């Protein structure tokens, strides 16, 4: 696939789309069970059947060696690299969100930097009373809920980690990304079979619903729940009474002080903010800039492909990208307009009568701290900038904007004391210094990648070991050779 031309890739994608769509671009009309005449493997109409199939897959993989599990993971990596262009196109076509090239890069990142079986490490303790061996064991069948923002990336990344740990998996994907998610499930099962594993190891639904999620959460065969999504579904999973890993929303702030390389900071922030049109939860969402460098920073952001709107235009746009809704408690709240999430900057600007070219990739504006753009996570290439007098004000406001979500924060500075103070105060799972946000998940930075960042439940940057449980084997008074 790497040697294919762009036209050849697009021809394949067109065939896939023709096989998956039923006359409309809405996800509800997509066929989530097949593509181009080939039936997806591991897709079920009933959640109970899906769980039973995943359990059979778990029993099969449990009898396999670690080396054999690693062969499956190697094959998953291979197919993910080969089919990254197709997965990227499908994701954008089905959801309407993000950028094809960025999604392709995210799939390559998943293939290359998601840990496999090497992440499962045993330990031993010896003493006067003998030897104790601690091993990381699978849970059994993992129930996973995945988002529409990174649908196939999350399915594949989770599958690699969960299979490396020795689990079977059943997914309940976001209803707006069923076909893309199920393509990824089929890819994992194709890889598993090609590497000598069971035909079905990971499973999904033809039509995932809240009801199928509820069945998954209460089913006795599901021993671990993993949720990557909004606060509502994370709360539901954490209320299940089972061991759960929750990766919720973020609203990552950025501080730029007057010791930073301002031009580099400007480009890094725009690069991170616009990656896949701001869909990653780690992406820069609001900037707190020292007043004495703010003008230079804004000029650098414009040079990096941003368009600055006025205060009046920002207020006008806020009424479009955020809509009011009455919640279950009867309170009126503002939520993001899904028609704007993950859309290109020029598409969003057109909604307020501003016409720009595709070279504009971010919308920037100066706002007050209480502006809706600062207080709400938009997941759009819109970046509010708040001027601050000093580091004390910057840290105070940035922490308030982050809201205790403990996901991600960023800072551009050369002052070590300022960097340390903010890192200690904000307490986020990821803290990125002097780089675009995506460095925090291994893209241009060190460390492994994941699209399940478990801030609420504390696992952090999840990997294979996150999906294991400790088991202890004790031999009293023996096997110590010292």
C-alpha positions in Angstrom: 0.0 0.0 0.0 2.9 2.4 0.7 3.9 2.2 -3.0 0.4 3.0 -4.3 -0.3 6.3 -6.0 -2.9 8.8 -4.6 -5.2 7.9 -7.4 -5.0 4.2 -6.7 -5.8 4.8 -3.0 -8.8 7.0 -3.9 -10.0 4.4 -6.3 -10.0 1.8 -3.5 -11.7 4.3 -1.1 -14.4 5.0 -3.7 -15.1 1.2 -3.9 -15.3 1.0 -0.1 -17.7 4.0 0.1 -19.9 2.6 -2.6 -20.1 -0.7 -0.7 -20.8 0.9 2.6 -23.2 3.8 1.8 -26.8 3.4 1.1 -27.6 6.7 -0.7 -26.7 9.2 2.0 -23.6 10.5 3.8 -25.2 10.3 7.2 -23.8 7.6 9.4 -27.2 6.1 10.0 -27.4 5.0 6.4 -24.0 3.4 6.2 -23.7 -0.4 6.1 -21.7 -1.3 9.2 -21.4 -5.0 8.3 -19.5 -5.1 5.1 -17.4 -3.2 2.5 -17.1 -3.7 -1.2 -19.0 -6.9 -1.0 -16.9 -8.5 1.8 -18.7 -9.1 5.1 -17.0 -7.8 8.2 -15.8 -10.4 10.7 -16.9 -10.0 14.4 -19.9 -7.8 13.9 -23.1 -8.8 15.7 -26.7 -7.7 15.9 -27.0 -8.7 19.6 -24.6 -7.6 22.3 -25.0 -10.9 24.2 -23.9 -12.8 21.2 -21.0 -10.4 20.7 -19.8 -11.0 24.3 -20.1 -14.7 23.9 -17.9 -14.6 20.8 -15.4 -12.4 22.4 -15.2 -14.8 25.3 -14.5 -17.7 22.9 -11.8 -15.6 21.4 -10.4 -14.9 24.9 -10.3 -18.7 25.7 -8.5 -19.3 22.4 -5.9 -16.6 22.9 -5.4 -17.7 26.5 -4.0 -21.0 25.2 -1.5 -19.2 23.0 2.0 -18.3 23.9 3.2 -14.7 24.4 5.2 -15.1 21.2 2.1 -16.1 19.3 0.2 -13.1 20.7 3.0 -10.9 19.5 2.6 -12.3 16.0 -1.0 -11.2 16.0 0.0 -7.7 17.0 2.7 -7.6 14.4 0.1 -8.4 11.8 -2.3 -5.7 13.1 0.5 -3.2 12.8 1.2 -4.3 9.2 -2.5 -4.0 8.1 -2.9 -0.7 9.9 0.0 0.8 8.0 -1.2 -0.6 4.7 -4.8 0.5 5.2 -4.2 3.8 7.0 -5.2 5.9 3.9 -8.5 4.0 3.6 -9.3 4.3 7.3 -8.5 8.0 7.3 -10.8 8.7 4.3 -13.6 6.6 5.8 -13.4 8.4 9.1 -13.7 11.8 7.5 -16.4 10.7 5.1 -18.6 9.1 7.7 -18.2 11.6 10.6 -17.6 14.7 8.6 -14.8 15.6 11.1 -11.1 16.0 10.9 -8.5 15.9 8.1 -7.7 12.9 6.0 -3.9 13.3 6.1 -3.8 13.9 9.8 -6.0 10.8 10.4 -3.6 8.8 8.2 -0.7 10.0 10.4 -2.6 9.0 13.5 -3.0 5.5 12.2 0.7 5.2 11.5 1.4 6.5 15.0 -0.9 3.8 16.4 0.8 1.1 14.3 4.3 2.2 15.3 4.1 3.3 18.9 1.4 1.3 20.7 3.1 -1.0 23.1 2.7 -4.8 22.6 3.6 -7.7 24.8 6.9 -6.1 25.8 4.8 -3.9 28.1 3.7 -6.9 30.2 6.5 -7.4 32.8 6.6 -9.8 35.7 8.3 -9.1 39.0 9.7 -11.2 41.8 10.5 -10.7 45.5 12.8 -13.0 47.5 13.6 -13.0 51.2 14.1 -15.2 54.2 10.6 -16.6 53.7 11.1 -17.7 50.1 10.0 -16.4 46.7 6.9 -14.5 45.5 6.2 -14.1 41.8 3.9 -11.3 40.6 2.5 -11.6 37.1 0.2 -9.4 35.0 -2.8 -11.5 34.0 -5.7 -10.7 31.6 -9.1 -9.7 32.9 -10.9 -11.9 30.3 -13.3 -10.0 28.2 -13.0 -6.2 28.1 -16.0 -4.1 27.2 -14.9 -0.9 25.4 -16.8 2.3 24.4 -15.1 4.3 21.7 -15.6 7.9 20.3 -16.4 9.4 16.9 -13.5 11.7 17.1 -10.8 9.0 16.8 -12.9 6.0 16.0 -10.7 3.5 14.1 -7.5 4.8 15.8 -9.0 4.0 19.3 -10.3 0.6 18.2 -6.9 -0.5 16.9 -4.9 1.1 19.7 -7.1 -0.5 22.3 -7.1 -3.8 20.5 -3.3 -4.0 20.4 -3.0 -3.3 24.1 -5.9 -5.5 25.2 -4.7 -8.5 23.0 -1.1 -8.0 24.3 -2.5 -8.4 27.8 -4.3 -11.6 26.7 -7.9 -10.3 26.6 -10.8 -10.7 24.3 -12.6 -7.4 23.4 -16.2 -6.3 22.6 -16.7 -2.7 21.4 -19.7 -0.5 21.6 -18.7 2.2 19.1 -20.0 5.7 18.9 -23.2 5.6 16.7 -21.8 8.4 14.4 -18.8 6.3 13.5 -20.1 2.7 13.3 -18.8 1.8 9.8 -15.3 3.2 10.4 -15.1 1.5 13.8 -16.3 -1.8 12.5 -13.8 -1.7 9.6 -11.1 -1.4 12.2 -12.6 -4.4 14.2 -12.6 -6.4 11.0 -9.0 -5.4 10.3 -8.0 -6.7 13.8 -9.8 -10.0 13.2 -8.3 -10.4 9.7 -4.9 -9.9 11.2 -5.6 -12.3 14.0 -6.6 -15.1 11.6 -3.7 -14.4 9.3 -1.3 -14.8 12.3 -2.8 -18.2 13.4 -5.2 -16.9 16.0 -9.0 -17.3 16.4 -11.2 -16.1 13.6 -13.0 -13.7 16.0 -11.1 -12.1 18.9 -12.6 -8.6 19.0 -16.3 -7.9 18.4 -18.6 -5.0 17.7 -22.3 -4.2 17.0 -24.2 -3.6 13.8 -26.1 -0.8 15.6 -24.6 0.2 18.9 -27.1 1.9 21.3 -27.3 3.0 24.9 -29.2 -0.3 25.5 -26.4 -2.4 24.1 -23.9 -0.4 26.2 -26.0 -1.1 29.3 -26.0 -4.9 28.5 -22.2 -4.8 28.1 -21.8 -2.9 31.4 -23.9 -5.4 33.3 -22.9 -8.7 31.6 -21.2 -11.2 34.0 -18.5 -12.1 31.4 -17.3 -8.5 31.1 -14.6 -8.1 33.8 -13.2 -4.7 32.8 -14.8 -1.6 31.2 -12.9 0.9 29.2 -14.6 4.1 28.1 -13.1 6.8 25.8 -15.6 9.5 25.3 -17.6 12.4 26.8 -18.4 13.0 30.5 -21.8 11.3 30.2 -20.7 7.9 29.0 -17.6 8.0 31.3 -19.9 8.6 34.3 -22.2 5.8 33.3 -19.2 3.3 33.1 -17.8 4.5 36.4 -21.2 3.9 38.0 -21.4 0.3 36.7 -19.9 -1.3 39.9 -17.1 -3.0 37.8 -13.5 -2.1 37.4 -13.4 0.7 34.9 -10.9 2.9 33.0 -12.3 6.2 32.1 -10.8 8.6 29.5 -12.9 11.8 29.6 -12.9 15.2 28.2 -10.2 17.8 28.5 -9.9 21.6 28.0 -6.1 21.9 27.7 -4.8 25.4 28.4 -1.5 26.9 27.1 0.6 29.4 28.9 3.2 31.5 27.0 5.5 33.6 29.1 8.0 36.2 28.1 11.0 33.9 28.2 9.6 31.7 25.4 10.8 31.5 21.8 7.7 33.3 20.7 7.8 32.5 17.0 8.4 28.8 17.7 5.6 28.9 20.3 3.2 30.5 17.8 3.8 27.8 15.2 3.8 24.9 17.7 0.5 26.0 19.2 -1.2 26.4 15.8 0.3 23.0 14.6 -1.1 21.3 17.7 -4.4 23.1 17.8 -5.2 22.4 14.2 -4.0 18.7 14.1 -7.1 16.8 12.9 -9.0 20.1 13.3 -8.6 20.0 17.1 -10.3 16.6 17.7 -7.7 15.1 20.0 -8.6 15.7 23.7 -4.9 16.8 24.2 -5.0 19.6 21.7 -4.5 23.2 22.7 -7.9 24.8 23.5 -7.1 28.2 25.0 -4.0 30.4 25.4 -2.9 32.6 28.3 -0.2 34.9 27.0 1.9 37.5 28.9 0.7 40.9 27.8 4.2 42.1 26.9 4.6 39.3 24.2 1.0 38.8 23.2 1.2 41.0 20.0 4.3 39.2 18.8 2.6 35.8 19.5 -0.5 36.7 17.6 1.6 38.0 14.7 3.4 34.6 14.7 0.1 32.7 14.7 -1.1 34.7 11.7 2.1 33.8 9.9 1.5 30.2 10.8 -1.9 30.1 9.0 -4.4 31.8 11.4 -7.1 34.3 10.8 -7.9 36.8 13.6 -11.6 37.7 14.2 -12.8 40.7 16.2 -14.5 40.6 19.6 -17.9 41.1 17.9 -17.3 38.3 15.4 -16.2 36.0 18.3 -19.5 36.6 20.1 -21.4 36.0 16.8 -19.5 32.8 16.2 -20.0 31.6 19.7 -23.8 31.6 19.2 -23.3 29.3 16.2 -20.7 26.8 17.5 -22.4 26.5 20.9 -26.1 25.8 21.3 -28.3 25.9 24.4 -29.9 22.8 25.7 -32.0 22.0 28.8 -30.4 19.1 30.7 -32.1 16.5 32.8 -31.9 18.7 35.9 -33.9 21.3 34.0 -30.9 23.7 33.7 -30.0 25.4 30.5 -26.5 24.6 29.4 -24.4 25.3 26.4 -23.1 22.3 24.3 -21.0 22.2 21.2 -22.8 22.3 17.8 -21.9 18.9 16.3 -22.2 20.4 12.8 -19.1 22.5 13.6 -17.0 19.9 15.6 -13.8 19.0 13.7 -14.6 21.1 10.7 -12.1 23.2 8.7 -11.5 26.8 9.8 -12.7 28.2 6.5 -16.0 26.3 6.8 -16.6 27.6 10.3 -15.7 31.2 9.3 -18.2 31.1 6.4 -21.0 30.7 8.9 -20.4 34.3 9.9 -19.9 35.6 6.4 -16.1 35.5 6.4 -14.6 33.9 3.3 -11.0 32.7 3.4 -9.0 30.1 1.6 -7.9 26.6 2.7 -4.5 28.1 3.7 -6.3 29.4 6.8 -6.2 26.6 9.3 -7.1 28.3 12.6 -9.4 31.0 13.9 -7.8 33.1 16.7 -9.4 35.8 18.8 -8.6 37.8 21.9 -11.2 37.3 24.6 -11.8 37.7 28.3 -11.4 34.7 30.6 -15.1 34.1 31.0 -15.8 34.0 27.2 -17.5 30.8 26.0 -14.6 29.9 23.9 -12.4 29.7 27.0 -14.9 28.0 29.2 -16.0 25.2 26.8 -14.0 22.6 25.0 -15.0 23.2 21.4 -13.0 20.5 19.5 -12.7 23.0 16.6 -9.8 25.0 15.2 -10.8 28.0 17.2 -8.3 29.4 19.7 -9.1 32.1 22.2 -6.2 34.2 23.6 -6.4 35.8 27.0 -3.8 38.4 28.1 -2.3 38.0 31.5 0.0 40.3 33.6 2.3 37.6 35.1 2.9 34.0 35.9 0.6 34.0 38.9 -2.4 35.2 36.9 -1.5 32.9 34.1 -1.4 29.8 36.3 -4.6 30.8 38.2 -6.7 31.3 35.1 -5.2 28.3 33.2 -6.0 25.9 36.1 -9.5 27.3 36.3 -10.0 26.8 32.6 -8.6 23.2 32.7 -11.3 22.6 35.3 -9.7 19.8 37.2 -10.1 17.3 34.3 -6.5 16.3 34.7 -6.1 15.6 31.0 -3.4 17.8 29.4 -1.8 21.2 29.7 0.9 23.0 27.8 3.5 25.7 28.4 6.0 27.6 26.3 8.8 29.1 28.4 12.5 28.9 29.1 12.0 29.8 32.8 12.3 26.5 34.6 10.7 27.8 37.8 7.6 28.9 35.8 7.4 25.6 34.0 7.7 23.7 37.3 5.1 25.9 39.1 2.5 25.4 36.4 3.1 21.6 36.1 2.6 21.2 39.9 -0.4 23.4 40.0 -2.4 22.0 37.1 -1.8 18.2 37.9 -2.6 17.0 34.4 -1.8 13.5 33.1 0.2 15.1 30.2 2.2 18.3 30.5 3.9 19.4 27.2 6.7 21.9 27.3 7.8 23.9 24.2 6.2 21.6 21.7 2.9 21.0 19.9 0.3 19.0 21.9 0.7 15.8 19.9 4.2 15.4 21.2 2.5 14.3 24.4 1.3 11.1 22.8 4.6 10.3 21.1 4.2 12.1 17.8 7.4 14.1 17.6 8.1 13.3 21.3 9.4 10.4 23.2 7.2 7.7 24.8 4.4 5.4 23.6 1.1 6.5 22.1 -2.6 6.0 23.1 -5.9 7.5 22.4 -7.3 6.5 25.8 -5.9 8.9 28.3 -7.4 7.9 31.6 -7.2 11.0 33.7 -10.4 10.5 35.8 -9.4 7.0 36.9 -5.7 7.5 37.1 -4.2 5.0 34.6 -2.9 7.9 32.6 -1.4 7.1 29.2 -2.9 3.6 28.9 -1.0 0.6 27.4 -1.2 -3.1 27.6 -0.4 -3.3 31.3 -3.4 -1.0 32.0 -5.6 -3.9 30.9 -4.1 -6.5 33.3 -4.6 -7.5 36.9 -1.9 -8.6 39.3 -1.7 -12.2 40.3 0.7 -13.5 43.0 2.3 -16.9 43.3 4.1 -17.6 46.6 6.6 -20.4 47.4 7.3 -20.1 51.1 10.7 -21.1 52.4 11.9 -22.2 49.0 13.5 -21.1 45.8 15.7 -18.4 47.3 19.2 -19.3 46.2 21.1 -16.7 48.3 
